[in-house]
C-alpha cells in the first residue's frame, strides 16, 4: 500500500508561462493564458482540455498554473482548477488563500468549474473567479458530465457572509475558450466520466 501522493504538471507548462516577473493586466490576458494551457494540454496529449491559473488580484502576478491531469495521473480529482489551487496553496504555505498575510487571489478557469471544483473554490480562500466557456459548452462540445451545481451557485459565492465572498465573472473570451474543447472532441479525446472507461 502506497501512502504517498505525487502529481506533477507536464514539463511544457513552464514554456507557456513566460517571464516569472510578468504582470498580467487584463482579465482577457489572464484568461488567454488559461486557455493556452488547455490548448497545449490537448496538443501534447497530457490530459483533458482544461486550464486554470491563480493570480494575485492587485499585481496581476501569476501564482500558480494548472492543467487537467485526470487520465495520465489516474486521478479523478486532478482537474485544472484543483491543480492550480493546490499549487497556489503550496506556494503560499497555507490552505487559506484569504489569509491576511496574502495578496487577494483570483482563479481564471478556461471553462466553468464542475461540481468538484466548485467545492474546491468554496474552501480555498480565493476572492474572485473568472470563467471562459460555460458548463453547457463543455457538455455539448465534449460529452463530459459536469455535475449539478447548486441553484444560484454564483450568488452563493458572491453573497456568502460566514466565509469571504467570491466575485464571479463569466463568458470571458468565451469563443476562444471553446477552441480546446472542440479540438479535444475532434481528436477523439477520452471522455473519462465514471464508468466510461470500464471494459465492455
DRENDO-1510 file (C-alpha; in Angstrom, 1 decimal, always signed):
<recs>
REC; n; res; u; v; w
REC; 1; UNK; +0.0; +0.0; +0.0 .
REC; 2; UNK; +1.4; +3.4; -1.0 .
REC; 3; UNK; +0.8; +6.3; +1.4 .
REC; 4; UNK; +2.3; +9.0; -0.8 .
REC; 5; UNK; +0.7; +11.2; -3.4 .
REC; 6; UNK; +2.7; +13.0; -6.1 .
REC; 7; UNK; +1.2; +14.9; -9.0 .
REC; 8; UNK; +3.4; +17.0; -11.4 .
REC; 9; UNK; +2.4; +19.3; -14.2 .
REC; 10; UNK; +3.8; +18.5; -17.6 .
REC; 11; UNK; +7.3; +20.0; -18.4 .
REC; 12; UNK; +5.9; +22.1; -21.2 .
REC; 13; UNK; +3.8; +24.2; -18.9 .
REC; 14; UNK; +6.9; +26.3; -17.9 .
REC; 15; UNK; +7.3; +27.2; -21.6 .
REC; 16; UNK; +3.9; +28.7; -21.7 .
REC; 17; UNK; +4.3; +30.9; -18.6 .
REC; 18; UNK; +7.0; +33.3; -19.9 .
REC; 19; UNK; +9.0; +35.5; -17.6 .
REC; 20; UNK; +8.3; +35.0; -13.8 .
REC; 21; UNK; +8.2; +38.8; -13.3 .
REC; 22; UNK; +5.5; +39.3; -15.9 .
REC; 23; UNK; +2.3; +41.1; -14.8 .
REC; 24; UNK; -1.0; +40.3; -16.5 .
REC; 25; UNK; -3.1; +43.4; -16.7 .
REC; 26; UNK; -6.5; +42.4; -18.0 .
REC; 27; UNK; -9.0; +39.6; -17.5 .
REC; 28; UNK; -8.7; +38.8; -21.2 .
REC; 29; UNK; -4.9; +38.4; -20.9 .
REC; 30; UNK; -5.1; +36.2; -17.9 .
REC; 31; UNK; -7.8; +34.0; -19.5 .
REC; 32; UNK; -5.8; +33.7; -22.6 .
REC; 33; UNK; -3.0; +32.0; -20.6 .
REC; 34; UNK; -5.5; +29.6; -19.0 .
REC; 35; UNK; -6.9; +28.7; -22.5 .
REC; 36; UNK; -3.4; +28.3; -24.0 .
REC; 37; UNK; -2.6; +25.8; -21.2 .
REC; 38; UNK; -5.8; +23.9; -22.1 .
REC; 39; UNK; -4.9; +24.0; -25.8 .
REC; 40; UNK; -1.4; +22.8; -25.2 .
REC; 41; UNK; -2.6; +20.0; -22.9 .
REC; 42; UNK; -4.7; +18.7; -25.8 .
REC; 43; UNK; -2.0; +19.1; -28.4 .
REC; 44; UNK; +0.6; +17.3; -26.2 .
REC; 45; UNK; -1.8; +14.6; -25.2 .
REC; 46; UNK; -1.1; +15.2; -21.5 .
REC; 47; UNK; -4.7; +15.5; -20.2 .
REC; 48; UNK; -8.1; +16.9; -20.7 .
REC; 49; UNK; -9.0; +20.2; -22.4 .
REC; 50; UNK; -8.9; +22.5; -19.4 .
REC; 51; UNK; -6.5; +25.1; -18.0 .
REC; 52; UNK; -6.6; +27.3; -14.9 .
REC; 53; UNK; -4.4; +29.9; -13.3 .
REC; 54; UNK; -4.3; +31.6; -9.9 .
REC; 55; UNK; -3.2; +35.3; -10.0 .
REC; 56; UNK; -2.7; +38.0; -7.4 .
REC; 57; UNK; -5.6; +40.3; -7.9 .
REC; 58; UNK; -3.8; +43.6; -7.3 .
REC; 59; UNK; -0.5; +42.9; -9.0 .
REC; 60; UNK; -1.5; +40.6; -11.8 .
REC; 61; UNK; +1.3; +38.3; -10.9 .
REC; 62; UNK; +0.8; +34.6; -11.7 .
REC; 63; UNK; +0.9; +32.5; -8.6 .
REC; 64; UNK; +0.2; +29.0; -10.0 .
REC; 65; UNK; -0.9; +27.4; -13.2 .
REC; 66; UNK; -2.9; +24.2; -13.6 .
REC; 67; UNK; -3.9; +21.7; -16.3 .
REC; 68; UNK; -6.2; +18.7; -16.2 .
REC; 69; UNK; -4.2; +15.5; -15.4 .
REC; 70; UNK; -7.1; +13.0; -14.8 .
REC; 71; UNK; -6.1; +10.4; -17.3 .
REC; 72; UNK; -2.3; +10.5; -17.1 .
REC; 73; UNK; -2.3; +10.7; -13.3 .
REC; 74; UNK; -5.0; +8.1; -12.9 .
REC; 75; UNK; -6.7; +10.5; -10.5 .
REC; 76; UNK; -10.3; +11.7; -10.8 .
REC; 77; UNK; -9.7; +14.9; -8.7 .
REC; 78; UNK; -6.7; +16.1; -10.8 .
REC; 79; UNK; -8.7; +18.8; -12.6 .
REC; 80; UNK; -7.1; +22.1; -13.8 .
REC; 81; UNK; -8.7; +24.2; -11.1 .
REC; 82; UNK; -7.7; +21.8; -8.3 .
REC; 83; UNK; -4.2; +21.7; -9.5 .
REC; 84; UNK; -3.9; +25.5; -9.7 .
REC; 85; UNK; -5.4; +25.9; -6.2 .
REC; 86; UNK; -3.2; +23.2; -4.7 .
REC; 87; UNK; +0.0; +24.7; -6.2 .
REC; 88; UNK; -1.1; +28.2; -5.1 .
REC; 89; UNK; -1.6; +27.0; -1.5 .
REC; 90; UNK; +1.8; +25.2; -1.6 .
REC; 91; UNK; +3.4; +28.4; -3.0 .
REC; 92; UNK; +1.9; +30.4; -0.1 .
REC; 93; UNK; +2.4; +27.7; +2.5 .
REC; 94; UNK; -1.2; +27.9; +3.6 .
REC; 95; UNK; -4.5; +26.2; +3.0 .
REC; 96; UNK; -6.2; +29.6; +3.3 .
REC; 97; UNK; -5.6; +31.9; +0.3 .
REC; 98; UNK; -7.7; +34.5; +2.0 .
REC; 99; UNK; -5.3; +34.8; +5.0 .
REC; 100; UNK; -4.4; +38.4; +5.9 .
REC; 101; UNK; -0.8; +37.9; +5.0 .
REC; 102; UNK; -1.6; +37.0; +1.4 .
REC; 103; UNK; -2.5; +39.2; -1.5 .
REC; 104; UNK; -6.1; +38.6; -2.5 .
REC; 105; UNK; -6.1; +36.0; -5.3 .
REC; 106; UNK; -8.3; +35.1; -8.2 .
REC; 107; UNK; -8.8; +32.0; -10.3 .
REC; 108; UNK; -9.1; +32.0; -14.1 .
REC; 109; UNK; -10.7; +28.8; -15.4 .
REC; 110; UNK; -10.9; +28.1; -19.2 .
REC; 111; UNK; -14.3; +26.5; -18.5 .
REC; 112; UNK; -16.9; +26.7; -15.8 .
REC; 113; UNK; -15.8; +24.6; -12.8 .
REC; 114; UNK; -17.6; +21.3; -12.4 .
REC; 115; UNK; -19.3; +20.4; -9.1 .
REC; 116; UNK; -16.0; +19.1; -7.6 .
REC; 117; UNK; -14.1; +22.2; -8.5 .
REC; 118; UNK; -16.9; +24.4; -7.2 .
REC; 119; UNK; -16.3; +22.8; -3.8 .
REC; 120; UNK; -12.6; +23.3; -4.0 .
REC; 121; UNK; -13.1; +27.0; -4.8 .
REC; 122; UNK; -15.6; +27.3; -2.0 .
REC; 123; UNK; -13.0; +26.2; +0.6 .
REC; 124; UNK; -9.8; +27.8; -1.0 .
REC; 125; UNK; -9.9; +31.4; +0.1 .
REC; 126; UNK; -9.9; +32.7; -3.5 .
REC; 127; UNK; -11.7; +36.1; -3.8 .
REC; 128; UNK; -12.6; +36.1; -7.4 .
REC; 129; UNK; -13.5; +33.5; -10.1 .
REC; 130; UNK; -13.3; +34.3; -13.9 .
REC; 131; UNK; -14.7; +31.7; -16.3 .
REC; 132; UNK; -14.3; +31.2; -20.1 .
REC; 133; UNK; -16.6; +28.6; -21.6 .
REC; 134; UNK; -19.9; +27.7; -19.9 .
REC; 135; UNK; -20.7; +24.4; -18.4 .
REC; 136; UNK; -23.2; +23.7; -21.1 .
REC; 137; UNK; -20.5; +24.4; -23.7 .
REC; 138; UNK; -18.3; +21.7; -22.1 .
REC; 139; UNK; -21.1; +19.1; -22.1 .
REC; 140; UNK; -22.2; +20.0; -25.7 .
REC; 141; UNK; -18.6; +20.0; -27.1 .
REC; 142; UNK; -17.2; +17.0; -25.3 .
REC; 143; UNK; -19.8; +14.9; -23.7 .
REC; 144; UNK; -18.3; +15.3; -20.2 .
REC; 145; UNK; -20.8; +15.2; -17.3 .
REC; 146; UNK; -20.1; +18.2; -15.2 .
REC; 147; UNK; -22.4; +17.5; -12.3 .
REC; 148; UNK; -25.3; +19.6; -10.9 .
REC; 149; UNK; -24.1; +22.8; -9.3 .
REC; 150; UNK; -26.3; +24.3; -6.6 .
REC; 151; UNK; -29.1; +26.5; -7.8 .
REC; 152; UNK; -27.9; +30.2; -7.9 .
REC; 153; UNK; -24.3; +28.9; -7.3 .
REC; 154; UNK; -22.8; +32.3; -8.4 .
REC; 155; UNK; -25.0; +34.1; -5.9 .
REC; 156; UNK; -24.0; +31.7; -3.1 .
REC; 157; UNK; -20.3; +32.5; -3.8 .
REC; 158; UNK; -20.8; +36.3; -4.1 .
REC; 159; UNK; -23.1; +36.8; -1.1 .
REC; 160; UNK; -21.8; +34.4; +1.5 .
REC; 161; UNK; -21.0; +36.1; +4.8 .
REC; 162; UNK; -19.5; +33.4; +7.1 .
REC; 163; UNK; -16.7; +33.0; +4.6 .
REC; 164; UNK; -15.0; +35.6; +2.3 .
REC; 165; UNK; -17.2; +36.3; -0.7 .
REC; 166; UNK; -16.0; +35.3; -4.2 .
REC; 167; UNK; -16.8; +37.7; -7.1 .
REC; 168; UNK; -17.7; +35.8; -10.3 .
REC; 169; UNK; -17.4; +36.8; -13.9 .
REC; 170; UNK; -18.5; +34.5; -16.7 .
REC; 171; UNK; -18.1; +34.4; -20.5 .
REC; 172; UNK; -14.6; +35.9; -20.6 .
REC; 173; UNK; -13.3; +35.4; -24.2 .
REC; 174; UNK; -15.9; +32.6; -24.3 .
REC; 175; UNK; -15.4; +31.9; -28.1 .
REC; 176; UNK; -11.7; +31.5; -27.7 .
REC; 177; UNK; -12.2; +29.2; -24.6 .
REC; 178; UNK; -14.4; +26.9; -26.7 .
REC; 179; UNK; -11.5; +26.0; -29.0 .
REC; 180; UNK; -9.6; +23.5; -26.8 .
REC; 181; UNK; -12.9; +21.7; -26.1 .
REC; 182; UNK; -13.7; +21.4; -29.8 .
REC; 183; UNK; -10.1; +20.2; -30.6 .
REC; 184; UNK; -10.3; +17.6; -27.8 .
REC; 185; UNK; -13.6; +16.3; -29.2 .
REC; 186; UNK; -12.3; +16.3; -32.8 .
REC; 187; UNK; -9.2; +14.4; -31.8 .
REC; 188; UNK; -11.2; +11.7; -30.1 .
REC; 189; UNK; -10.1; +12.6; -26.6 .
REC; 190; UNK; -11.2; +10.2; -23.9 .
REC; 191; UNK; -14.4; +11.1; -22.1 .
REC; 192; UNK; -13.5; +10.0; -18.6 .
REC; 193; UNK; -16.8; +10.1; -16.9 .
REC; 194; UNK; -17.1; +7.4; -14.1 .
REC; 195; UNK; -17.7; +4.1; -15.8 .
REC; 196; UNK; -16.9; +5.3; -19.3 .
REC; 197; UNK; -13.6; +3.5; -19.4 .
REC; 198; UNK; -14.8; +0.2; -18.0 .
REC; 199; UNK; -14.2; -2.8; -20.2 .
REC; 200; UNK; -17.1; -3.8; -22.4 .
</recs>
